[in-house]
Amino acid sequence: MSGRAAGRWFPYGPGSRAVLIGTGRFTSADLPGIPSVPGNLRGLWAALTHPVQGLLAPEHCRVVADPTDQSAVGAALAWAVREAEELLLVYYAGHGILDDTGLLHLGLVHTDLDQVGFTAVPIELVKRHVGEARARARVLVVDCCFSGRAVSAMAEPAGLAVGQLDLAGTYTLTSTTRTAPAHAPAGETCTAFTGALLDALAAPVPLTLDEVHAEVDRALHARGLPRPQRRSAGAAGSLVLLRGPSGMPGTAGAARTAGPVPPPPRTPPPGGPPPFDLGAPVPQPRSARRPPRPVLVAAAVGGWWPCC
């Protein structure tokens, strides 16, 4: 069962599921790669499945790395929605793309900016799947830009980032403001937002989602980056994503030794690599061999590269 202590909600691990989706490689010349996405996936998987502090068993945290089409994402979401009873966590990192009506889509390996609706995942589709879940808590975390790349006509962006992710009974956390790009600093293992998220999750005491947001906000603001957005419903802000103290209801129940517990690592613990492949080559579709359109590459400003 789940439990509460000191204003914190510790979800029951065996009844919880997570889907971590990340697209860092793209076949479209208009969508530059994001090398730090694999680091995001490895870091979050390692934290959530950590043998001491992790909430989830490895088999309950499914990673969808570089999905090539909508069906790969849909299958993972369907699995999590079907099985999650306590917590459902859905995370995405990659390019955020707006279609010509201003609707947000999550970029995939073969996303074509001429056919965004058919080659990317509409956020409305993700909302519908998450909304059908019977899980007590539903958390949606999105690390991407909301402005898109090749859409010349877009709707008024006011309220877009949080408004399109507004799910009753869930906690939504986005990496940036309504109009600013997310950032993937050159040379860093993770994107700026997910790196700050992992630092917050590694705090000595498990932080609530509201506390995580506050820590990430401080970290990004201190670096002169756009500030993350959130929307909370009900008691979701008191939810923690890692285990509580030894014996706390909702933890796996494993006894802990005396002394401080090391924070979850950003890389998988000893014992083998994570059960997913982040290095497989991306097949090139026939469309990728056509003469490329002009490439839209954002210039580095102050050492920061917008991720999309």
Residue frames relative to the residue before (quaternion, step in Angstrom):
aa qw qx qy qz dx dy dz
M 1.0000 0.0000 0.0000 0.0000 0.00 0.00 0.00
S 0.5156 -0.6129 0.4875 0.3476 3.53 -1.25 0.32
G 0.1536 -0.8006 0.5726 0.0871 3.55 -1.27 0.22
R 0.2427 -0.7522 0.5952 0.1448 3.53 -1.30 0.36
A 0.1171 0.7679 -0.6235 0.0885 3.54 -1.10 0.76
A 0.8564 0.0159 -0.0374 0.5147 3.54 -1.04 0.90
G 0.7209 -0.4597 0.2526 0.4531 3.57 0.89 0.95
R 0.6158 0.5357 -0.3471 0.4619 3.58 1.23 0.32
W 0.2533 -0.7476 0.5991 0.1339 3.54 -1.09 0.82
F 0.1294 -0.7977 0.5881 0.0317 3.55 -0.53 1.25
P 0.2698 -0.7947 0.5164 0.1703 3.61 -0.28 1.15
Y 0.5453 -0.6127 0.4789 0.3128 3.52 -1.26 0.57
G 0.4335 -0.7619 0.4231 0.2292 3.56 -0.41 1.25
P 0.6990 0.4798 -0.3094 0.4306 3.63 0.70 -0.94
G 0.7045 0.4336 -0.2713 0.4921 3.60 1.17 -0.42
S 0.6179 0.5542 -0.3284 0.4509 3.57 1.29 0.15
R 0.0996 -0.7787 0.6180 0.0409 3.56 -1.22 0.61
A 0.1040 -0.7821 0.6118 0.0566 3.55 -1.20 0.60
V 0.1184 -0.7473 0.6494 0.0766 3.53 -1.20 0.69
L 0.0971 -0.7885 0.6072 0.0103 3.56 -0.69 1.15
I 0.0529 -0.8118 0.5807 -0.0320 3.56 -0.49 1.25
G 0.1094 0.8051 -0.5769 0.0836 3.56 -0.86 0.90
T 0.0722 -0.7737 0.6289 0.0253 3.55 -0.96 0.94
G 0.0118 -0.8244 0.5649 -0.0336 3.54 -0.53 1.20
R 0.7306 0.3429 -0.2054 0.5536 3.57 1.29 -0.27
F 0.0635 -0.8082 0.5847 -0.0283 3.53 -0.96 0.93
T 0.3794 -0.7293 0.5229 0.2250 3.56 -1.07 0.74
S 0.5779 0.5646 -0.3846 0.4464 3.58 1.22 -0.22
A 0.4677 -0.6823 0.4910 0.2732 3.55 -0.95 0.92
D 0.6336 0.5510 -0.3218 0.4375 3.59 1.23 -0.38
L 0.7187 0.3786 -0.2280 0.5367 3.59 1.26 -0.24
P 0.2491 -0.7900 0.5411 0.1454 3.61 -0.20 1.20
G 0.5598 -0.6176 0.4372 0.3378 3.55 -1.12 0.64
I 0.2538 -0.7308 0.6139 0.1567 3.54 -1.29 0.48
P 0.2505 -0.8360 0.4661 0.1449 3.61 0.11 1.25
S 0.6661 0.5344 -0.3090 0.4186 3.60 1.11 -0.52
V 0.4584 0.6938 -0.4580 0.3144 3.64 1.17 -0.14
P 0.6393 0.5076 -0.3609 0.4509 3.67 0.85 -0.72
G 0.6311 0.5240 -0.3358 0.4630 3.60 1.04 -0.70
N 0.5951 0.5533 -0.3563 0.4613 3.58 1.08 -0.67
L 0.6978 0.4817 -0.2787 0.4509 3.56 0.80 -1.04
R 0.6584 0.5024 -0.3172 0.4621 3.58 0.91 -0.89
G 0.6781 0.5139 -0.3008 0.4308 3.57 0.89 -0.92
L 0.6892 0.4675 -0.2876 0.4730 3.58 0.88 -0.91
W 0.6317 0.5225 -0.3403 0.4606 3.59 0.96 -0.82
A 0.6637 0.5073 -0.3081 0.4552 3.59 0.92 -0.90
A 0.6669 0.4991 -0.3084 0.4593 3.61 0.96 -0.80
L 0.7209 0.4644 -0.2615 0.4430 3.58 0.79 -1.01
T 0.7599 0.3367 -0.1879 0.5233 3.61 1.13 -0.60
H 0.2754 0.7814 -0.5168 0.2154 3.60 1.25 0.31
P 0.5133 -0.6966 0.3983 0.3043 3.64 -0.77 0.97
V 0.7197 0.3937 -0.2546 0.5121 3.62 1.17 -0.43
Q 0.8270 0.2357 -0.1003 0.5004 3.58 0.69 -1.06
G 0.5353 0.6639 -0.4039 0.3311 3.58 1.14 -0.33
L 0.4578 -0.6886 0.4996 0.2581 3.54 -1.08 0.76
L 0.7948 0.3578 -0.1292 0.4728 3.56 0.98 -0.91
A 0.4460 -0.6035 0.5803 0.3164 3.50 -1.28 0.51
P 0.6394 -0.5577 0.3461 0.4004 3.64 -1.00 0.67
E 0.6836 0.4956 -0.2981 0.4452 3.58 0.95 -0.80
H 0.6657 0.4844 -0.3016 0.4809 3.59 1.27 -0.19
C 0.6724 0.4023 -0.2875 0.5509 3.57 1.32 0.15
R 0.0829 -0.8383 0.5388 -0.0057 3.55 -0.08 1.31
V 0.1954 -0.7820 0.5869 0.0768 3.55 -0.89 1.02
V 0.1149 -0.7575 0.6409 0.0468 3.55 -0.96 0.98
A 0.0430 -0.8347 0.5481 -0.0323 3.55 -0.03 1.34
D 0.8542 -0.0555 -0.0136 0.5168 3.56 -0.82 1.09
P 0.0316 0.8151 -0.5759 0.0539 3.61 0.59 1.09
T 0.3479 -0.7661 0.5081 0.1840 3.56 -0.92 0.90
D 0.8052 0.0765 -0.0491 0.5860 3.59 1.18 -0.38
Q 0.7131 -0.4757 0.3158 0.4067 3.54 -1.32 0.23
S 0.6120 0.5928 -0.3596 0.3804 3.59 1.04 -0.73
A 0.6157 0.5508 -0.3560 0.4369 3.61 1.03 -0.67
V 0.6614 0.4767 -0.2935 0.4992 3.55 1.03 -0.81
G 0.6613 0.5325 -0.3093 0.4283 3.57 0.90 -0.92
A 0.6492 0.5223 -0.3264 0.4463 3.59 0.96 -0.81
A 0.6707 0.4888 -0.3029 0.4686 3.58 0.95 -0.84
L 0.6516 0.5045 -0.3203 0.4672 3.58 0.97 -0.81
A 0.6409 0.5287 -0.3292 0.4487 3.59 0.95 -0.85
W 0.6332 0.5297 -0.3253 0.4611 3.57 1.00 -0.81
A 0.7009 0.4726 -0.2778 0.4563 3.58 0.81 -0.99
V 0.6443 0.5210 -0.3176 0.4610 3.57 0.96 -0.86
R 0.6685 0.5135 -0.2966 0.4488 3.57 0.98 -0.83
E 0.7888 0.3785 -0.1757 0.4512 3.59 0.89 -0.90
A 0.6204 0.5755 -0.3619 0.3910 3.61 1.05 -0.63
E 0.0985 -0.7945 0.5985 0.0289 3.55 -0.88 1.00
E 0.7506 0.3544 -0.1927 0.5234 3.58 1.09 -0.67
L 0.8038 -0.0462 0.0850 0.5870 3.60 0.51 -1.21
L 0.0796 -0.7403 0.6652 0.0563 3.52 -1.11 0.84
L 0.0424 -0.7975 0.6015 -0.0210 3.57 -0.65 1.15
V 0.0167 -0.7780 0.6277 -0.0208 3.57 -0.82 1.05
Y 0.0386 -0.7999 0.5974 -0.0418 3.55 -0.79 1.11
Y 0.0151 -0.7826 0.6222 0.0139 3.56 -1.10 0.74
A 0.0016 0.7560 -0.6544 -0.0110 3.54 -1.16 0.75
G 0.4494 0.6584 -0.5096 0.3239 3.56 -0.94 0.90
H 0.7161 -0.3870 0.3238 0.4823 3.54 -1.14 -0.65
G 0.2122 -0.7320 0.6333 0.1344 3.54 -1.03 0.88
I 0.0569 -0.8254 0.5603 -0.0391 3.57 -0.65 1.14
L 0.2575 -0.7535 0.5880 0.1421 3.55 -1.01 0.87
D 0.3504 -0.7018 0.5682 0.2487 3.56 -1.01 0.75
D 0.7223 -0.4723 0.2770 0.4225 3.58 -1.24 0.04
T 0.6439 0.4685 -0.3445 0.4971 3.58 1.28 0.09
G 0.5809 -0.6130 0.3603 0.3963 3.58 1.29 0.00
L 0.4893 0.6590 -0.4422 0.3616 3.61 1.22 0.19
L 0.4502 -0.7097 0.4862 0.2394 3.54 -0.95 0.95
H 0.0497 -0.7658 0.6410 0.0123 3.55 -1.09 0.88
L 0.3660 -0.7114 0.5595 0.2168 3.56 -1.17 0.67
G 0.4208 -0.7572 0.4481 0.2209 3.55 -0.62 1.16
L 0.1833 -0.7524 0.6267 0.0868 3.54 -1.21 0.77
V 0.7413 -0.4138 0.2710 0.4537 3.58 -1.27 0.21
H 0.8044 0.2757 -0.1261 0.5109 3.59 0.81 -1.00
T 0.2385 0.7819 -0.5398 0.2010 3.60 1.10 0.55
D 0.1590 -0.7679 0.6186 0.0493 3.54 -0.93 1.05
L 0.4036 -0.7485 0.4681 0.2402 3.57 -0.58 1.08
D 0.6030 0.5315 -0.3639 0.4706 3.60 1.24 -0.19
Q 0.7771 0.2039 -0.1036 0.5863 3.58 1.26 -0.40
V 0.0092 -0.8574 0.5144 -0.0118 3.54 0.83 1.02
G 0.6808 0.5275 -0.2993 0.4106 3.59 0.85 -0.93
F 0.7290 0.4121 -0.2280 0.4968 3.58 1.17 -0.57
T 0.7759 0.3579 -0.1723 0.4902 3.61 1.15 -0.48
A 0.6996 0.3239 -0.2626 0.5802 3.60 1.27 0.16
V 0.5061 -0.6518 0.4772 0.3022 3.57 -1.30 0.24
P 0.3521 -0.7350 0.5319 0.2299 3.63 -0.55 1.07
I 0.5083 -0.6471 0.4651 0.3265 3.57 -0.94 0.82
E 0.5793 0.5838 -0.3797 0.4235 3.60 1.13 -0.55
L 0.6305 0.5272 -0.3326 0.4626 3.59 1.08 -0.69
V 0.6357 0.5082 -0.3233 0.4829 3.58 1.02 -0.79
K 0.6338 0.5384 -0.3244 0.4508 3.59 0.97 -0.87
R 0.6642 0.5141 -0.3138 0.4428 3.56 0.93 -0.89
H 0.6561 0.4999 -0.3127 0.4709 3.58 0.96 -0.84
V 0.6738 0.4796 -0.3022 0.4739 3.58 0.86 -0.92
G 0.6484 0.5424 -0.3152 0.4313 3.57 1.01 -0.81
E 0.6638 0.5022 -0.3014 0.4651 3.58 1.18 -0.51
A 0.5064 0.6695 -0.4171 0.3484 3.59 1.24 -0.22
R 0.3710 -0.7230 0.5384 0.2231 3.55 -1.10 0.69
A 0.3755 0.7443 -0.4749 0.2818 3.58 1.29 0.04
R 0.5358 -0.6406 0.4482 0.3189 3.58 -1.06 0.75
A 0.7841 0.1403 -0.0699 0.6005 3.58 1.07 -0.73
R 0.0691 -0.7873 0.6125 0.0135 3.54 -1.00 0.88
V 0.0702 -0.8094 0.5823 -0.0296 3.54 -0.67 1.17
L 0.0749 -0.7847 0.6153 -0.0025 3.54 -0.86 1.07
V 0.0239 -0.7936 0.6067 -0.0395 3.59 -0.68 1.15
V 0.0261 -0.8149 0.5777 -0.0396 3.58 -0.68 1.11
D 0.0750 -0.7924 0.6053 -0.0089 3.55 -0.70 1.16
C 0.4898 0.6247 -0.4709 0.3849 3.57 0.06 1.31
C 0.5759 -0.5497 0.4619 0.3908 3.54 -1.31 0.11
F 0.3061 -0.7506 0.5548 0.1872 3.56 -1.23 0.42
S 0.5808 0.6212 -0.3689 0.3752 3.56 1.23 -0.03
G 0.3925 -0.7297 0.4804 0.2874 3.60 1.12 -0.44
R 0.4646 -0.6967 0.4881 0.2462 3.57 -1.34 0.07
A 0.8544 0.1526 -0.0316 0.4957 3.56 0.55 -1.11
V 0.4816 0.6533 -0.4500 0.3724 3.61 1.17 0.36
S 0.2492 -0.8075 0.5191 0.1278 3.56 -0.45 1.21
A 0.7584 0.2578 -0.1558 0.5781 3.59 1.09 -0.63
M 0.1043 0.7994 -0.5812 0.1111 3.57 -0.61 1.12
A 0.5739 -0.6044 0.4344 0.3415 3.52 -1.19 0.61
E 0.6800 -0.4490 0.3770 0.4403 3.54 -1.33 0.26
P 0.3656 -0.7902 0.4456 0.2084 3.62 -0.55 1.10
A 0.4290 0.7151 -0.4755 0.2803 3.62 1.15 -0.19
G 0.8434 0.1323 -0.1355 0.5028 3.56 -0.80 1.10
L 0.4221 0.7460 -0.4521 0.2468 3.59 1.22 -0.02
A 0.7081 0.5023 -0.3047 0.3917 3.56 0.61 -1.14
V 0.7661 0.3246 -0.1931 0.5200 3.58 0.71 -1.01
G 0.6344 0.5731 -0.3409 0.3910 3.59 0.91 -0.82
Q 0.6938 0.4557 -0.2844 0.4797 3.58 0.98 -0.79
L 0.7119 0.4165 -0.2577 0.5033 3.58 1.22 -0.30
D 0.4050 0.7344 -0.4580 0.2947 3.57 1.25 0.29
L 0.0606 0.7996 -0.5896 0.0970 3.57 -0.34 1.26
A 0.4536 -0.6914 0.4872 0.2808 3.58 -0.74 1.03
G 0.8325 0.1993 -0.1565 0.4926 3.56 -0.91 0.93
T 0.6738 0.4660 -0.3153 0.4789 3.60 1.16 0.28
Y 0.3555 -0.6672 0.5983 0.2655 3.51 -1.40 0.07
T 0.0800 -0.7955 0.5999 0.0282 3.56 -0.70 1.07
L 0.0464 -0.7854 0.6168 -0.0243 3.54 -0.99 0.93
T 0.0667 -0.8074 0.5862 0.0061 3.57 -0.69 1.10
S 0.5758 -0.6639 0.3802 0.2883 3.53 -1.13 0.72
T 0.8178 0.1381 -0.0342 0.5577 3.59 1.13 -0.44
T 0.6581 -0.5029 0.3822 0.4098 3.54 -1.33 -0.04
R 0.7709 -0.3952 0.2442 0.4359 3.56 -1.32 0.01
T 0.8268 0.2460 -0.0940 0.4970 3.57 0.93 -0.84
A 0.6238 0.5661 -0.3507 0.4091 3.61 1.15 -0.41
P 0.4988 -0.6445 0.4789 0.3263 3.59 -1.16 0.53
A 0.4660 -0.5887 0.5585 0.3525 3.52 -1.33 0.32
H 0.3142 -0.7787 0.5218 0.1504 3.58 -1.21 0.43
A 0.1183 -0.7507 0.6478 0.0528 3.51 -1.16 0.81
P 0.2461 -0.8086 0.5119 0.1537 3.62 0.06 1.23
A 0.5174 -0.6558 0.4574 0.3048 3.56 -0.90 0.96
G 0.8216 0.2618 -0.2007 0.4650 3.54 -0.99 0.89
E 0.6271 0.5305 -0.3532 0.4478 3.62 1.20 -0.15
T 0.5910 -0.6169 0.3999 0.3319 3.55 -1.12 0.74
C 0.7973 0.1956 -0.0731 0.5663 3.56 1.01 -0.84
T 0.5934 -0.5059 0.4610 0.4236 3.54 -1.29 0.18
A 0.6777 -0.5110 0.3298 0.4134 3.58 -1.20 0.45
F 0.6891 0.4861 -0.2907 0.4521 3.58 0.83 -0.96
T 0.7180 0.4405 -0.2763 0.4627 3.61 0.71 -1.01
G 0.5897 0.5513 -0.3729 0.4574 3.59 1.09 -0.55
A 0.6659 0.4772 -0.2946 0.4919 3.58 0.97 -0.84
L 0.6131 0.5453 -0.3414 0.4585 3.59 1.07 -0.71
L 0.6673 0.4912 -0.3015 0.4717 3.58 0.93 -0.88
D 0.6209 0.5287 -0.3446 0.4650 3.59 1.02 -0.70
A 0.6559 0.5022 -0.3126 0.4688 3.58 0.98 -0.81
L 0.6611 0.5026 -0.3111 0.4620 3.58 0.98 -0.79
A 0.6687 0.4999 -0.2964 0.4639 3.59 1.18 -0.48
A 0.3470 0.7452 -0.5017 0.2693 3.61 1.22 0.22
P 0.6196 -0.5787 0.3718 0.3781 3.64 -1.08 0.65
V 0.7492 0.2372 -0.1471 0.6006 3.59 1.12 -0.69
P 0.5243 -0.6427 0.4385 0.3461 3.62 -0.83 0.88
L 0.2798 -0.7776 0.5468 0.1343 3.55 -0.80 1.05
T 0.4854 -0.6207 0.5234 0.3242 3.54 -1.20 0.59
L 0.6635 -0.4917 0.3631 0.4314 3.57 -1.23 0.25
D 0.6271 0.5189 -0.3440 0.4681 3.59 1.02 -0.70
E 0.6651 0.4868 -0.3017 0.4791 3.59 0.99 -0.79
V 0.6049 0.5425 -0.3460 0.4692 3.58 1.08 -0.71
H 0.6448 0.5170 -0.3211 0.4626 3.57 0.91 -0.90
A 0.6589 0.5142 -0.3156 0.4493 3.59 0.91 -0.90
E 0.6621 0.4983 -0.3089 0.4667 3.60 0.96 -0.83
V 0.6588 0.4941 -0.3111 0.4743 3.59 0.92 -0.88
D 0.6286 0.5439 -0.3289 0.4482 3.58 1.00 -0.83
R 0.6653 0.4972 -0.3040 0.4667 3.58 0.90 -0.91
A 0.6708 0.5154 -0.3051 0.4374 3.57 0.90 -0.93
L 0.6998 0.4571 -0.2830 0.4704 3.59 0.86 -0.90
H 0.6399 0.5289 -0.3280 0.4507 3.58 0.96 -0.83
A 0.6455 0.5311 -0.3178 0.4476 3.58 1.03 -0.80
R 0.7037 0.4264 -0.2521 0.5094 3.58 1.18 -0.51
G 0.5243 -0.6666 0.3943 0.3539 3.56 1.26 0.20
L 0.4889 0.6639 -0.4222 0.3768 3.58 1.17 0.57
P 0.6528 -0.4982 0.3791 0.4266 3.59 -1.21 0.36
R 0.4398 -0.7257 0.4769 0.2292 3.55 -1.04 0.79
P 0.5117 -0.6617 0.4512 0.3109 3.60 -0.99 0.79
Q 0.3038 -0.7386 0.5776 0.1687 3.52 -1.26 0.55
R 0.0772 -0.7970 0.5977 0.0391 3.55 -1.18 0.51
R 0.0215 -0.7484 0.6593 0.0684 3.50 -1.36 0.29
S 0.0910 -0.8189 0.5666 -0.0043 3.54 -0.72 1.12
A 0.1035 -0.7751 0.6204 0.0601 3.55 -1.11 0.74
G 0.8301 0.1384 -0.1250 0.5255 3.56 -0.94 0.87
A 0.7685 -0.3313 0.2685 0.4770 3.54 -1.00 -0.90
A 0.3253 0.7926 -0.4778 0.1940 3.59 1.23 0.19
G 0.6077 0.5846 -0.3600 0.3992 3.59 1.06 -0.60
S 0.6744 0.4854 -0.2956 0.4715 3.61 1.20 -0.42
L 0.4650 0.6951 -0.4291 0.3415 3.58 1.31 -0.02
V 0.1667 -0.7470 0.6324 0.1194 3.57 -1.14 0.70
L 0.3888 -0.7512 0.4975 0.1926 3.56 -1.09 0.73
L 0.7078 0.3560 -0.2552 0.5542 3.58 1.30 -0.03
R 0.6835 -0.5036 0.3341 0.4094 3.57 -1.25 0.22
G 0.4327 -0.6750 0.5348 0.2667 3.50 -1.27 0.51
P 0.7736 -0.3149 0.2386 0.4955 3.59 -1.25 -0.32
S 0.6793 -0.4854 0.3519 0.4231 3.56 -1.24 0.39
G 0.8086 0.2448 -0.2057 0.4939 3.53 -0.89 0.97
M 0.4729 0.6743 -0.4515 0.3432 3.60 1.22 -0.09
P 0.5006 -0.6401 0.4738 0.3395 3.63 -0.83 0.85
G 0.7370 0.3841 -0.3008 0.4677 3.51 -0.97 0.88
T 0.6122 0.5067 -0.3728 0.4790 3.57 1.22 -0.24
A 0.6622 -0.5113 0.3633 0.4099 3.53 -1.30 0.14
G 0.4981 -0.6991 0.4002 0.3210 3.59 1.28 -0.17
A 0.4565 0.6814 -0.4648 0.3336 3.61 1.21 0.05
A 0.4678 -0.6815 0.4836 0.2877 3.55 -0.90 0.91
R 0.2619 -0.7637 0.5732 0.1400 3.54 -1.08 0.74
T 0.4549 -0.6639 0.5176 0.2908 3.52 -1.12 0.65
A 0.6196 -0.5474 0.4011 0.3945 3.54 -1.24 0.40
G 0.6745 0.4862 -0.3651 0.4189 3.54 -1.21 0.49
P 0.6851 -0.4958 0.3350 0.4155 3.55 -1.28 0.24
V 0.3642 -0.7093 0.5640 0.2147 3.52 -1.16 0.69
P 0.4451 -0.6959 0.4782 0.2984 3.61 -0.75 0.94
P 0.5235 -0.6426 0.4473 0.3360 3.59 -1.03 0.70
P 0.6195 -0.5266 0.4054 0.4177 3.58 -1.18 0.40
P 0.4186 -0.7162 0.4917 0.2649 3.61 -0.90 0.84
R 0.5035 -0.6292 0.4903 0.3319 3.55 -1.30 0.26
T 0.7063 0.3372 -0.2475 0.5711 3.56 1.29 -0.01
P 0.6435 -0.5330 0.3560 0.4184 3.63 -1.10 0.48
P 0.5101 -0.6456 0.4655 0.3259 3.61 -1.03 0.73
P 0.6804 -0.4649 0.3412 0.4522 3.62 -1.22 0.26
G 0.5806 0.5788 -0.4272 0.3815 3.53 -1.10 0.68
G 0.7386 -0.3954 0.2298 0.4952 3.55 1.21 0.12
P 0.5945 -0.5802 0.4190 0.3666 3.56 -1.23 0.39
P 0.6329 -0.5104 0.3920 0.4304 3.60 -1.19 0.25
P 0.5302 -0.6643 0.4274 0.3081 3.59 -1.09 0.64
F 0.6413 0.4508 -0.3837 0.4881 3.57 0.72 1.03
D 0.3917 -0.7368 0.5173 0.1901 3.54 -1.15 0.68
L 0.1091 -0.8065 0.5798 0.0376 3.54 -0.74 1.08
G 0.6995 0.4973 -0.2692 0.4369 3.56 1.22 0.14
A 0.4096 0.7222 -0.4776 0.2873 3.59 1.20 0.15
P 0.5175 -0.6446 0.4501 0.3378 3.60 -0.99 0.73
V 0.4191 -0.6963 0.5264 0.2498 3.53 -1.12 0.70
P 0.3894 -0.7171 0.5148 0.2629 3.62 -0.67 0.98
Q 0.3681 -0.7382 0.5284 0.2010 3.53 -0.98 0.86
P 0.3163 -0.7472 0.5442 0.2133 3.63 -0.62 1.03
R 0.6819 -0.4911 0.3471 0.4164 3.52 -1.25 0.36
S 0.6322 0.5558 -0.3346 0.4237 3.58 1.03 -0.78
A 0.6079 0.5753 -0.3609 0.4115 3.58 1.15 -0.55
R 0.6673 0.5140 -0.3077 0.4425 3.59 1.21 -0.39
R 0.4932 0.6398 -0.4451 0.3863 3.57 1.28 0.04
P 0.6332 -0.5060 0.3811 0.4447 3.64 -1.12 0.34
P 0.4281 -0.7336 0.4594 0.2598 3.60 -0.67 1.03
R 0.4693 -0.6240 0.5427 0.3096 3.51 -1.26 0.56
P 0.6893 -0.4452 0.3231 0.4714 3.61 -1.16 0.18
V 0.3816 -0.7373 0.5167 0.2093 3.55 -0.83 0.98
L 0.2224 -0.7570 0.6019 0.1232 3.54 -0.94 0.96
V 0.0729 0.8042 -0.5808 0.1031 3.55 -0.20 1.25
A 0.3749 -0.7331 0.5221 0.2223 3.55 -0.74 1.05
A 0.4141 -0.7056 0.5159 0.2540 3.54 -0.96 0.83
A 0.5254 -0.6206 0.4773 0.3331 3.54 -1.13 0.62
V 0.0785 -0.7777 0.6233 0.0227 3.53 -0.98 0.92
G 0.8441 -0.0330 -0.0100 0.5351 3.54 -0.56 1.15
G 0.6994 -0.4735 0.2715 0.4615 3.58 1.10 0.58
W 0.6371 0.5184 -0.3358 0.4611 3.61 1.25 -0.04
W 0.1972 -0.7620 0.6065 0.1125 3.54 -1.03 0.85
P 0.3765 -0.6865 0.5608 0.2691 3.60 -0.68 0.94
C 0.4362 -0.7189 0.4682 0.2714 3.60 -0.86 0.88
C 0.8100 0.0446 -0.0472 0.5828 3.59 1.11 -0.26
